[in-house]
Structures are given as C-alpha cells and as structure tokens.
Amino acid sequence: MFKPKAIYFEKEILDYPLGKDLMEKYKEVPKVQIENHNNIEEMRKKENKEFPDMKRNLIIGVRKTHKFVENHKTSDFLVPYTSSGCTASCMYCYLVCNYNKCAYLRLFVNREQMLEKIIKTSEKSEKELTFEIGSNSDLILENTITGNLPWTIENFKDVSKGFLTFPTKFDMVDDILGLDHKGKIIIRMSVNPEEIINKVEFGTSRLKGRIEAINKLKEAGYKIGILIAPVILIDNWKQLYLELIQKLHEELSEKVKKDVFFEIIFMTYSYVHTKINEEAFPNAINLYNKEIMTGRGRGKYMYKKDVREDGEIFFREQMNKYFPNNSIEYIV
C-alpha cells in the first residue's frame, strides 16, 4: 500500500467529498498547500537524481481541463479522468514529458463532474462510444488510494449505452471483482517478459500476478484485452517475447483465450528519458540504442523502419501460431 511522504494539495479539494476523505485518510502525513497542481515550483527545481524520491509524494487537486480527444484504436475518446501520473517508475513512461513536471501521481477529486460529462456524451451519441479513462494514469493503482473504480463502475453501469476502458500494469483487482458492471467495462492488461518487467518497469506487478488478474477479471465477466507493450528490442528480444507469448498461451484461462484481443506497441523513447534515467537509475540498462533507433522529432526516438517491420512480422507469426482465433487490434 502506497503511503505518501508528503501531500501537496489545492485548498479547493476541501469543497469535494473525496478531497475531505483523502485529507482525513492521510491526516498524519505532512501537507503543503499549493496554488496549482500543474505547476509546483519546488518539484520543478529538483535534480533528476531525485526523481524516484519525488514519486513518493502525492498531489491532490481539482481537474480544470475536460477536453475529450478523438482516438481510433480501442476507444473513441481519450478522456481526462481522476488521476495523472503514477507511483511506479517505468523507464520509458510517456508521462515523463518535461523532466519533473508531471510524472508523479496527481489525484483529482471532482470525479462527479468528470463522469457526468462522459455519461452525457455517451447518452447523446447515436452510436455506442467507448471512453478511454486511463490514458494518463493507472486506475487499478489509483484505486488502492481513492476507491474510485467501484464508484465509477456503480455510477456508469446503468447508462443507456457506452463503455469505459483502461489499461493497467497492476494485479490489485479484487476490489472490483464482485461488482455488477453489466459488461460496460473493458480492462486491458499490459504485459512484458519478466526480465523486462524486472529491469525496466520498476514498482509494477510481476507477470505472474498480471496473468492471474486477467483470469480473475474474466471470471468476473469483464471484457479483457492484453497489451504487449511496450515492445523493447534488447539483444535477446525474440526469445523473451516468444516465451512471453507461450506463457500467455499456457496460463490464460480458456474463457480468456476465447475472445481476448491484443494490442502491440513498440517502445518510443526520448532525450528526456535518457537524461533522467542516467541520473535517477544509474545502474539500470540503457534503453536507447543508436544502432536500431532513429529520431522522430523534438528529441524523440523510435525503432528504425526495417527493425520495426521485422518485429511486426515476428509478432504476427507467433500470435497466429499461439492465438490464431484472437484479433490484433493494431501494431504500432
């Protein structure tokens, strides 16, 4: 269970029930009042080596931006929701956007306002819409602090149409197994080979726990997707990902394998990641490989076209062998 070192909070959170609950829950934790959760000067001045220590803080505020962004993968809209950032430290995290501004966990207590907009948009639509509510955070992790997932599911289940979806790297799913979700929630578990989880995805659940969570969630009636993501091309990557696919084939339940869908995403990286990781995790592996990566503008890197095409061929062949009846929604 995450226990914050300190809490940074906007005074407006006390106007909301969840804000009051969190302040009571962590009444023994030192607190600092801030003007804006999105611009904490004290954090921005910290050195990169302090990055893991910053993750021990919890920021609580009110979300002001509610812009829905169109998406054309496994949802119709990416939706700002109840949190941003994370307590884990995955070395490739795309939320590490400009050094020390936005990677730590921020909670937003105006959940009623955010869910109301989703419900209104969903019910007004002529077609069934799917809303991605976890693109900026990990809601299974966040739920261990806020209890927001049972609240969300209970308040969305009777909406006339529409679905909610989110990805996770965590196995703490027992809190939502007994809920009557009415098939409206799609949960997508992100997996990687155990070696990569251990060396790159610091502070996340082990592969064994993630697979067990998938089986439990399916047994509870949730629709399940699996992200093989991000695919990281270290020296023995083909062997590692083959073993991962075989492990999924062996350990996923027959109920899961009947209709699970897959998403496969190759890692992108950046100059910012490199600088932070060098100082925050000096003994970790270097994810930047100039031999197989190329620039994609504004200090970002991706795998070269021929390398990525070889990777796509590999994954399509192996998935066709071990999961021939399951869809790959996309490979990017």
N, C-alpha and C positions, 0 to 999 in steps of 0.2 A: 504494500500500500504506500502510495506516494505521500510523504509528509514534507511540505514546503519549508525551506529555510526561512523565507520571509514572504509576505504578501504585499503586493503593490496594488492599490485599489483607487478607483474613482469614487468620489463621495456619492455620486448618483446611484450607485448599486444598492444603496440602502432604501431606495424607493421601490425595490422589487423583492418579492418573497424569496427567490433563490439567493439574491445578494445577502439578505439578512441571515439565511440559513448557513451560507458559506462562512460568513464572519463569525457566527456562533460556533460552527464546527471547528474552526481554526482560531478560536479565541485566545489560545496560548501562544500562537505564532506571532513574532514581531511583524508590525504593519507599517507601511509607508503610504501616505496619501499622495496621489499623482493627479495631474491635470488631464492627461491624455494617455490612454493605454497604448497608443500607436507611436508615441514619441517620448520614451523615457531616457532623458539625457544621461542619467547615471549609468544605464546599460550601454548606451552607445559609446561611451568613453572607455569602456573596459577593453583590455587587450584580448587578442584572440585566444591566448592560453587559458583565459578564464571562462571560455565558452561552456565547458561541462558544468562548472560551478553556477553559471547563470541559469542553467536548466533546472536548478534546484529551487528557483523562485517561482511563485505563482502570481500571475497578473489577472485582476478581475475588473471588468469594465462593462460598459454598455455599447453594443454594436450600433454604429450610426449608419453604416452602408449596407443596403439591402438589394444591391443590383444583381439580377439573375443573368448569367452568361450562357448563351446557347452552347450546347455540346452535342456532338454527333457520334458518340461512341456507345456507351451503355446507359446514357441518360439523355434527356432533352435539355436540362439546365443544370449548370453548376450553381449552387445556392449557398450564400453566406449563412452559416448556422452558429451553433452555440460555442464553438471554440476555434482557435487557430494556434498552430504550433504544437509542440509535443514535449514530453519529458524524456523521450528516448533520444539517441544521438546517432541516427543513420548517417554515414559519412557522405552520402550523395543527396541528402534531403533538399528538395527544390524550394523549401520554405526558407532556406538559408540564402536569402536574396540579396541582402546588403549588410554583410557582417553581423553586427549584434542587434539588429533592429527587431527581427520578427521570428526567431526560431524557438524561443521559449514559449511555454504554454500560457495562452490567454483565454480566459473564460468570459462569456458574455451572458449576462443574467436576464436580458429581455427576451427570453425564449418565446413567450406568448405572442409577441409582436412578429417574430420571425416565422413561427409556424402558421400564424394566421394568414400571412401573405402567401405562403405555399399553398394552403388549403383553398384560398380564394382563387388563385391562379389555376389550380387543378380543376376546381369545380366549374369554372367559367369556360374551360377549354372544350372544344368539340371532340378532341381525341384524348385517349389515355396518355398522361405525361408521367415521366419518371424524373425525379429530382435527386441529384447527387448532393447529399448534405454533409459529406465527409471529405471534400477535396482539400481542405485546409488543415485538417487535424485527424486524429484517430479517435473515433467516437466510443469505441469499446474501452480504450484507456480513459478517456474523459469521463465516461460513465462511472468509473470507480470513485470519482471525486464528487460528481454532481447528481448522479441518478437520472440524468436527462434522457437516456434511451427508453426506459419504461414509460416515462412521462410522455415522450414523443409518440411512441407506438400507441399508447392508450388514447391519445388525443387525435391520432390520424386514422385509426382503424375504421372508423365509421364514415369517412369521407366517401362521397359517391363514386369517385374514380381517381386513379392516380397511384403512383408508387414512390417510395423513398428507397434510396440505395446509398451504401457507404462501404469503403474498403477498410481493412484492419490488418495489423500485424500482431494482434494480441489474442490470447485464449481465454480471457476472463468473461465468458459469455453466460454463465449460469443465471445471472440476474434477469435475462430476457427469455429464458427457455420456456417458462410456463405461461407466457403472455398469449392472449388471443389477438394475434396480429392480422388475422384474416387474409393472409397471403400478400399483404401490401408492402412488405419489407424485403429487399434484396440485399443480402450480405455477401461481400466479396473478400475472401481471404487472400492476402498476399503471401507468397511463399518463395523461398530461395533455398539452395543447398545449405546444409547445416554449416559447412565450412565458411560460407559467405555470411550467414547469419552471425556466426561467432566472431568473425573478423571485421565486419562492416556495419552490422545492424545492432549497435550497442543498446542495451536496455529494452529489447523487444522479446517476445515469447519465442521459445525454442520451436523447431519444426515439428517435433512430436506433439507438442501442445496445440499447435495450429491445426494439425490434421485431426486430432481428437475433437477440437472445437467445431470444425467443419461437420464432422459426423453428428455431433450433438445438435447443432443448429438445423441440420437437415431432418433429423428425427423429430425436431420441434416444429417442422413444417415450413421453415424458411426456404425461399429460393436462394440458391447458392451459386456464386461464381468464384473462380480462382484466378488470381493474377500471378503469373510467373514474372516477377518484376522487383526491381529492375534486373534485367539480364546483364551480368557483369563478366566481361570476357577476360578473366585471368587465365594463366597458362594452361591449366587443365580443365577449361570450362566445359568442353563437350562431355567429358567423363562425369563431371559433377552434375550437370543438368540431366544427363541420361539417368544417373542414379536417382535424381530427384523425381523424374517422371515415372520411373519404375516403382519408387516408393509410394507415390500417389496411387498408382495402379493397384498396388498390393494392399494399401492400408485404408483407402477410402471405402466407405460402405457401398453396397450395391445400390442403395437408394440414391446416394450422391452421384455415383457414376451413371445413373440412368439419364440425368438431364443437366448435370453441371456444365457451365460454359466457361471458356477460358479467355483471358486477355494476356498478351505477351508484349512486354515493353522493354526495349533496350535502354540501358542507362545513358543519360546525358550528364555532363559534369561541367564545372566552371572554374575559372581562375580564383573566384572567391572561396570555393570549396577547398582548393589546393592550399591557399594561404591559411585558412582556419585549421584545416586538418594537420598541417605541418606543425603548428604550434599547440593545438589542443590535444592531438593524439600523435605525438612524435614517434611512437613505436609501432603505429599501425601501418598497414600496407598502403602503397601509393596507387590510387585508382586511375591516375592519369597515365596513359601510355601513348606517347607521341608516335609510335610506330603504327598504331592501328586507329588513332583518333585524329579528327580534323576540326578546325574551327567552324562555328556556325553563327558567328557574330556576337558582339558585345561580351567578349570574354568567355563564351560558352563553347563546349566541345561535344562532339558526337562521334560514334564509330564511323569509319570510312565506308563508302557505299559498297565496295566489294566485300568488306568484312561483314557488314550487316546483312548483305544478301546471302552470304554463306551461312550466317546464323539463322536466317529465316528458313532456308532450305532444311537445315538440321532440325529445327523445331517442328516444321510441318511433317517431316518424315517420321520423327519419333512420336509425335502426337497422333498421327494417322495410324501408327502401329499399336499404341497403347490405349488411345482414346478415339477409336475410329468413328464412334457414333455421337461424339460431342463437338459442339461448334467452337471454333476460334473466332471470337468476335472481331479481332483485329490483331495485327502485329505491327508495332511502330518502334 
